[in-house]
């Protein structure tokens, strides 16, 4: 009610429209009376009021949810729905007292640095204008403005954990120090600053260490453990396998040369050859095994999320570009040796190539094994072949010697990856 009164009082100054949403959970006998009170007050204030009935007593509570958690989930789902429809911000009346209770609640259950930040002033489209005001400040405001309000009697029930903190722990803390709420509030602000700083460091570590082969261990090791933990928390959250045990295990694994851990039913973590990688073993091994697309001259071809172009060039262009780029000839192909359609595809069992520079014939599989190419990378490397599946060119390696340009070649083509 205090928040509603403030928003209405300043709506012209702030140039905003105010809309009230009232949730009737249907959990208490007083719920219907409170709904009537809210509707009447909004009507007299000239503010639209949306009332939503949850009727939770008639529904089965999901497993693992307390009544309080379930009510909050349903409540915010409706709030977000209305906010999206109206293109609006959600203003909630959380106070500094609520923030202090949250920090203590999080501490009692075990928490990380983020949990020590308490309730943020802004989260997404949710704003909390009263977050630096104590509950006493709000009560004093209601008295000073003769603002009517209804007391939720369930707030005095010790059935709920937060109520125990509010009714038993906070009074003791105020006896020890009357300004304990303000001091806890200042503490959370410092925690927010530290959390933001460590998040920025971990984001930088992510950008600097990520490669096609995974995350570079040598780069990660340069950072302090606390930054590495923040970095791992970000990565594991992406794979839906975030846990304290997983973070601690990987942190120890980083200090070794070889490490493997099943993080969840789907995700495997591995440290090998100086790289930290996360993947789904059953998905990546032959994920692109049937990928194949026909390639045409001078047309961009999208393949495996990459773009390739095959262009015919003259010998003069070849000689000119070879002086600029020493590897240019490695991607040039003798058209005179090809009379069939050309395709970009992924590797197949039995693929063989003779690299122009190495002059040794090997299977593509053996080549990848000797060069320690990660398994998940192998199926994402493009091969240029003909109708008979002869390997003409291999991405990142170059042309097969059999199809390489020589002094007698009249028609030359070059393949490039853009």
C-alpha positions as CSV (number, residue, x, y, z in Angstrom):
1,X,0.0,0.0,0.0
2,X,2.9,2.4,0.8
3,X,4.5,1.6,-2.6
4,X,1.1,2.0,-4.4
5,X,0.6,5.4,-2.7
6,X,4.0,6.6,-3.6
7,X,3.7,5.6,-7.2
8,X,0.4,7.3,-7.6
9,X,1.7,10.4,-5.8
10,X,4.6,10.7,-8.2
11,X,3.1,9.4,-11.4
12,X,2.8,12.8,-13.0
13,X,6.4,13.7,-12.1
14,X,7.7,10.4,-13.3
15,X,5.3,10.5,-16.3
16,X,4.1,6.9,-15.7
17,X,0.8,5.1,-15.7
18,X,0.1,2.9,-12.7
19,X,-1.7,-0.4,-12.8
20,X,-2.4,-2.6,-9.8
21,X,-2.3,-6.4,-9.8
22,X,-3.8,-8.2,-6.9
23,X,-3.3,-12.0,-6.4
24,X,-5.9,-13.9,-4.4
25,X,-4.1,-17.1,-3.4
26,X,-7.2,-18.6,-1.8
27,X,-5.2,-19.9,1.1
28,X,-6.8,-17.9,3.9
29,X,-10.3,-17.0,4.9
30,X,-9.4,-13.3,4.9
31,X,-8.4,-13.4,1.2
32,X,-11.8,-12.4,-0.2
33,X,-12.1,-9.5,2.2
34,X,-8.6,-8.3,1.2
35,X,-9.6,-8.5,-2.4
36,X,-12.6,-6.3,-1.8
37,X,-10.5,-3.8,0.1
38,X,-8.0,-3.5,-2.8
39,X,-10.6,-3.2,-5.5
40,X,-12.4,-0.4,-3.6
41,X,-9.2,1.5,-2.9
42,X,-8.1,1.3,-6.5
43,X,-11.5,2.4,-7.7
44,X,-11.4,5.4,-5.4
45,X,-7.9,6.2,-6.6
46,X,-8.7,5.9,-10.3
47,X,-6.3,3.1,-11.0
48,X,-7.1,0.0,-13.0
49,X,-6.8,-3.2,-10.8
50,X,-6.4,-6.7,-12.2
51,X,-7.4,-9.4,-9.8
52,X,-6.2,-13.0,-10.4
53,X,-7.4,-16.0,-8.4
54,X,-5.0,-18.9,-7.8
55,X,-7.3,-21.0,-5.6
56,X,-4.3,-23.0,-4.4
57,X,-6.2,-25.1,-1.9
58,X,-7.9,-26.9,-4.8
59,X,-4.6,-27.7,-6.6
60,X,-2.0,-30.3,-5.9
61,X,1.3,-28.8,-4.8
62,X,4.3,-29.8,-7.0
63,X,6.9,-32.1,-5.4
64,X,9.8,-30.3,-3.9
65,X,7.9,-27.0,-3.5
66,X,6.9,-25.4,-0.2
67,X,3.6,-23.6,-0.2
68,X,5.5,-20.3,0.0
69,X,7.7,-21.2,-3.0
70,X,4.8,-22.5,-5.0
71,X,2.7,-19.3,-4.3
72,X,5.7,-17.1,-5.4
73,X,6.2,-19.1,-8.6
74,X,2.5,-18.8,-9.6
75,X,2.4,-15.2,-8.6
76,X,5.4,-14.1,-10.6
77,X,4.3,-16.0,-13.6
78,X,1.1,-14.0,-13.7
79,X,3.0,-10.7,-13.0
80,X,5.4,-11.4,-16.0
81,X,2.4,-12.2,-18.3
82,X,0.7,-9.0,-17.5
83,X,3.9,-6.9,-17.7
84,X,4.7,-8.4,-21.2
85,X,1.1,-7.7,-22.4
86,X,1.3,-4.1,-21.1
87,X,5.0,-3.4,-21.9
88,X,5.4,-2.5,-18.2
89,X,7.8,-2.6,-15.4
90,X,6.9,-4.6,-12.2
91,X,7.3,-2.6,-9.0
92,X,7.4,-4.8,-5.9
93,X,7.5,-3.5,-2.3
94,X,10.5,-5.4,-1.0
95,X,12.2,-3.5,1.8
96,X,15.7,-3.4,3.4
97,X,14.2,-5.6,6.1
98,X,13.2,-8.2,3.5
99,X,16.8,-8.0,2.1
100,X,18.4,-8.7,5.5
101,X,16.1,-11.6,6.1
102,X,17.0,-13.1,2.7
103,X,20.7,-12.8,3.4
104,X,20.3,-14.6,6.8
105,X,18.0,-17.2,5.2
106,X,20.6,-17.9,2.4
107,X,23.4,-18.1,5.0
108,X,21.5,-20.7,7.0
109,X,21.0,-22.9,4.0
110,X,24.4,-22.5,2.5
111,X,25.1,-19.9,-0.2
112,X,27.7,-18.4,-2.5
113,X,28.7,-14.8,-3.0
114,X,25.6,-14.1,-5.1
115,X,23.3,-15.2,-2.2
116,X,25.1,-12.7,0.0
117,X,24.0,-9.9,-2.2
118,X,20.4,-10.4,-1.1
119,X,17.5,-8.9,-3.1
120,X,18.7,-6.6,-6.0
121,X,17.1,-3.2,-6.6
122,X,16.6,-4.1,-10.2
123,X,16.3,-7.6,-11.8
124,X,15.2,-7.7,-15.4
125,X,11.9,-5.7,-15.7
126,X,11.4,-5.9,-11.9
127,X,12.1,-2.7,-9.8
128,X,12.1,-2.4,-6.0
129,X,11.8,1.3,-5.1
130,X,11.6,0.6,-1.3
131,X,14.6,-1.7,-1.1
132,X,16.6,0.8,1.0
133,X,13.7,1.5,3.4
134,X,13.2,-0.6,6.5
135,X,9.9,-2.1,7.4
136,X,9.6,0.5,10.2
137,X,10.1,3.3,7.7
138,X,7.2,1.9,5.7
139,X,5.0,1.6,8.7
140,X,5.8,5.2,9.8
141,X,5.0,6.4,6.3
142,X,1.6,4.7,6.4
143,X,0.9,6.4,9.8
144,X,2.0,9.8,8.6
145,X,-0.2,9.7,5.5
146,X,-3.1,7.9,7.3
147,X,-2.8,5.2,4.7
148,X,-5.1,2.2,5.3
149,X,-3.5,-1.3,5.0
150,X,-4.3,-4.9,5.8
151,X,-2.0,-7.0,7.9
152,X,-1.5,-10.5,6.6
153,X,-1.8,-12.6,9.8
154,X,0.2,-15.5,8.2
155,X,3.2,-13.3,8.6
156,X,3.1,-14.1,12.3
157,X,3.1,-17.9,11.8
158,X,6.4,-19.6,12.6
159,X,5.5,-22.3,10.1
160,X,7.5,-20.4,7.5
161,X,11.3,-20.1,7.8
162,X,11.4,-16.4,6.8
163,X,8.9,-15.6,9.6
164,X,11.2,-17.3,12.1
165,X,14.0,-15.0,11.0
166,X,11.7,-12.0,11.1
167,X,10.2,-12.7,14.5
168,X,13.1,-14.3,16.4
169,X,16.4,-13.5,14.8
170,X,16.0,-9.9,13.6
171,X,14.8,-8.6,17.1
172,X,17.9,-10.1,18.7
173,X,20.2,-8.5,16.1
174,X,18.5,-5.1,16.7
175,X,19.1,-5.6,20.5
176,X,22.8,-6.1,19.8
177,X,22.9,-3.1,17.4
178,X,19.9,-1.0,16.6
179,X,21.4,-0.2,13.2
180,X,22.0,-3.8,12.2
181,X,19.6,-3.6,9.2
182,X,21.4,-0.7,7.7
183,X,24.8,-2.4,8.3
184,X,23.7,-5.6,6.7
185,X,22.4,-3.5,3.8
186,X,25.8,-1.8,3.4
187,X,27.4,-5.3,3.6
188,X,25.2,-6.5,0.7
189,X,26.2,-3.5,-1.4
190,X,29.9,-4.4,-1.0
191,X,29.1,-8.0,-1.9
192,X,27.3,-6.8,-5.1
193,X,30.4,-4.8,-6.0
194,X,32.7,-7.7,-5.4
195,X,30.3,-10.0,-7.3
196,X,30.2,-7.7,-10.3
197,X,34.0,-7.3,-10.3
198,X,34.6,-11.1,-10.2
199,X,32.0,-11.7,-12.9
200,X,33.8,-9.2,-15.2
201,X,37.1,-11.0,-14.5
202,X,35.5,-14.4,-15.2
203,X,33.9,-13.1,-18.5
204,X,37.3,-11.9,-19.6
205,X,38.9,-15.3,-18.7
206,X,36.1,-17.0,-20.8
207,X,36.9,-14.8,-23.9
208,X,40.7,-15.2,-23.5
209,X,40.7,-19.0,-23.0
210,X,38.0,-20.3,-25.3
211,X,39.3,-22.0,-28.5
212,X,38.0,-24.5,-31.0
213,X,39.6,-27.3,-29.0
214,X,38.1,-26.2,-25.7
215,X,39.3,-23.8,-23.0
216,X,43.1,-23.3,-22.8
217,X,44.4,-24.6,-19.5
218,X,47.5,-22.5,-19.5
219,X,45.4,-19.3,-19.7
220,X,43.0,-20.5,-17.0
221,X,45.9,-21.4,-14.6
222,X,47.1,-17.8,-14.6
223,X,44.0,-16.7,-12.7
224,X,43.3,-17.0,-9.0
225,X,41.1,-19.8,-7.8
226,X,38.2,-17.5,-7.0
227,X,38.1,-16.2,-10.6
228,X,38.4,-19.7,-11.9
229,X,35.4,-20.7,-9.8
230,X,33.3,-17.9,-11.2
231,X,34.4,-18.9,-14.7
232,X,33.4,-22.5,-14.1
233,X,30.1,-21.5,-12.6
234,X,29.3,-19.6,-15.8
235,X,30.3,-22.5,-18.0
236,X,28.5,-25.2,-15.9
237,X,25.3,-23.1,-15.8
238,X,25.2,-23.2,-19.6
239,X,25.3,-27.0,-19.5
240,X,22.7,-27.3,-16.7
241,X,25.2,-29.1,-14.4
242,X,26.1,-26.4,-12.0
243,X,27.0,-27.7,-8.5
244,X,29.5,-27.0,-5.8
245,X,30.9,-30.5,-6.1
246,X,31.4,-30.2,-9.9
247,X,33.2,-26.9,-9.5
248,X,35.6,-28.1,-6.8
249,X,36.3,-31.3,-8.7
250,X,37.2,-29.4,-11.9
251,X,39.2,-26.9,-10.0
252,X,41.4,-29.7,-8.7
253,X,41.5,-31.3,-12.1
254,X,42.9,-28.1,-13.7
255,X,46.0,-28.6,-11.6
256,X,46.6,-32.0,-13.2
257,X,47.5,-32.9,-16.8
258,X,44.6,-35.3,-17.3
259,X,41.1,-35.3,-15.8
260,X,37.7,-36.7,-16.6
261,X,34.4,-36.3,-14.8
262,X,30.8,-37.1,-15.6
263,X,29.0,-33.9,-14.6
264,X,25.5,-35.1,-15.3
265,X,23.8,-37.8,-17.3
266,X,24.6,-36.1,-20.5
267,X,27.6,-33.9,-19.9
268,X,31.2,-35.1,-19.7
269,X,34.1,-32.9,-18.6
270,X,37.6,-33.7,-19.8
271,X,41.1,-32.1,-19.5
272,X,43.4,-33.5,-22.2
273,X,46.4,-32.1,-24.1
274,X,46.1,-28.8,-22.4
275,X,42.5,-28.1,-23.0
276,X,39.3,-28.2,-20.8
277,X,36.3,-29.4,-22.8
278,X,32.6,-30.2,-22.1
279,X,30.5,-32.3,-24.4
280,X,27.8,-34.9,-24.8
281,X,29.7,-38.1,-25.8
282,X,26.8,-39.8,-27.5
283,X,26.0,-36.7,-29.6
284,X,29.3,-35.4,-30.9
285,X,31.1,-38.6,-32.0
286,X,29.4,-38.9,-35.4
287,X,27.1,-35.9,-35.2
288,X,27.8,-34.7,-38.8
289,X,28.6,-38.2,-40.3
290,X,25.9,-37.8,-43.1
291,X,26.5,-34.2,-43.9
292,X,27.1,-33.6,-47.7
293,X,26.4,-30.8,-50.1
294,X,27.2,-30.3,-53.8
295,X,29.6,-27.4,-54.5
296,X,29.5,-25.1,-57.5
297,X,32.1,-22.7,-58.9
298,X,32.1,-19.1,-57.7
299,X,29.1,-19.7,-55.4
300,X,29.2,-19.4,-51.6
301,X,28.4,-22.7,-50.0
302,X,27.2,-22.8,-46.4
303,X,28.4,-26.1,-44.7
304,X,28.8,-27.0,-41.0
305,X,28.1,-23.3,-40.1
306,X,31.0,-22.2,-42.3
307,X,31.1,-20.6,-45.7
308,X,33.3,-22.0,-48.6
309,X,33.9,-20.8,-52.1
310,X,35.5,-22.6,-55.1
311,X,36.8,-20.3,-57.7
312,X,38.7,-20.7,-61.0
313,X,41.9,-18.7,-61.3
314,X,44.6,-18.1,-63.9
315,X,48.3,-19.1,-63.4
316,X,49.1,-15.4,-63.3
317,X,46.8,-15.0,-60.3
318,X,48.3,-18.1,-58.7
319,X,51.8,-16.8,-58.9
320,X,50.8,-13.4,-57.7
321,X,48.9,-14.7,-54.7
322,X,51.5,-17.2,-53.8
323,X,54.0,-14.4,-53.3
324,X,51.7,-12.8,-50.8
325,X,50.5,-16.0,-49.0
326,X,52.9,-19.0,-48.7
327,X,50.0,-21.3,-48.0
328,X,47.9,-20.2,-51.0
329,X,49.2,-23.1,-53.2
330,X,48.1,-25.6,-50.6
331,X,44.5,-24.7,-51.3
332,X,44.8,-24.7,-55.1
333,X,43.5,-27.7,-57.1
334,X,44.3,-29.0,-60.5
335,X,41.0,-28.9,-62.4
336,X,42.5,-31.1,-65.2
337,X,42.4,-34.1,-62.9
338,X,38.7,-33.7,-62.1
339,X,35.9,-34.7,-64.4
340,X,33.2,-35.3,-61.8
341,X,30.8,-33.4,-59.5
342,X,32.3,-32.0,-56.4
343,X,31.0,-32.2,-52.8
344,X,31.7,-30.9,-49.4
345,X,31.2,-33.6,-46.8
346,X,32.4,-34.9,-43.4
347,X,34.9,-37.7,-43.0
348,X,34.1,-41.3,-43.7
349,X,35.8,-44.6,-42.7
350,X,38.6,-45.3,-45.2
351,X,39.3,-41.7,-46.3
352,X,42.9,-41.4,-47.5
353,X,45.0,-38.4,-48.3
354,X,48.6,-37.7,-49.4
355,X,49.4,-34.2,-48.1
356,X,51.4,-32.1,-50.6
357,X,54.0,-30.9,-48.1
358,X,54.4,-34.1,-46.1
359,X,54.4,-36.5,-49.1
360,X,53.1,-39.4,-47.0
361,X,49.9,-41.2,-47.6
362,X,47.7,-41.7,-44.5
363,X,44.1,-42.3,-43.6
364,X,42.4,-39.1,-42.4
365,X,41.6,-40.9,-39.1
366,X,45.3,-41.6,-38.5
367,X,46.3,-38.1,-39.5
368,X,43.8,-36.7,-36.9
369,X,45.0,-39.1,-34.3
370,X,48.7,-38.2,-34.8
371,X,47.9,-34.5,-34.8
372,X,45.8,-34.9,-31.6
373,X,42.7,-33.3,-33.1
374,X,39.9,-33.5,-30.5
375,X,37.2,-36.1,-31.4
376,X,34.4,-33.5,-31.4
377,X,36.4,-31.3,-33.9
378,X,37.0,-34.1,-36.4
379,X,33.4,-34.4,-37.4
380,X,33.2,-30.6,-38.0
381,X,36.1,-30.5,-40.5
382,X,35.1,-30.3,-44.2
383,X,36.3,-32.5,-47.0
384,X,36.1,-31.7,-50.7
385,X,35.6,-35.0,-52.6
386,X,34.3,-36.2,-56.0
387,X,31.6,-38.7,-56.9
388,X,33.9,-41.6,-56.0
389,X,34.5,-40.1,-52.5
390,X,38.2,-39.4,-53.3
391,X,39.5,-36.9,-50.9
392,X,40.6,-33.9,-52.9
393,X,41.1,-31.3,-50.1
394,X,40.9,-31.4,-46.3
395,X,40.0,-28.3,-44.3
396,X,43.0,-26.9,-42.3
397,X,45.3,-29.4,-44.1
398,X,45.1,-28.6,-47.8
399,X,45.0,-30.4,-51.1
400,X,45.7,-34.1,-51.7
401,X,49.0,-34.3,-53.7
402,X,47.2,-36.3,-56.4
403,X,45.0,-33.3,-57.2
404,X,47.6,-30.6,-56.5
405,X,48.6,-28.0,-59.1
406,X,51.8,-28.6,-61.1
407,X,53.7,-27.0,-63.9
408,X,51.5,-28.6,-66.6
409,X,48.2,-27.6,-65.0
410,X,46.1,-25.4,-67.3
411,X,42.9,-25.0,-65.3
412,X,43.3,-24.1,-61.6
413,X,40.8,-23.6,-58.9
414,X,41.2,-22.4,-55.3
415,X,39.0,-23.2,-52.3
416,X,38.7,-20.7,-49.5
417,X,36.9,-20.6,-46.2
418,X,35.3,-17.3,-45.4
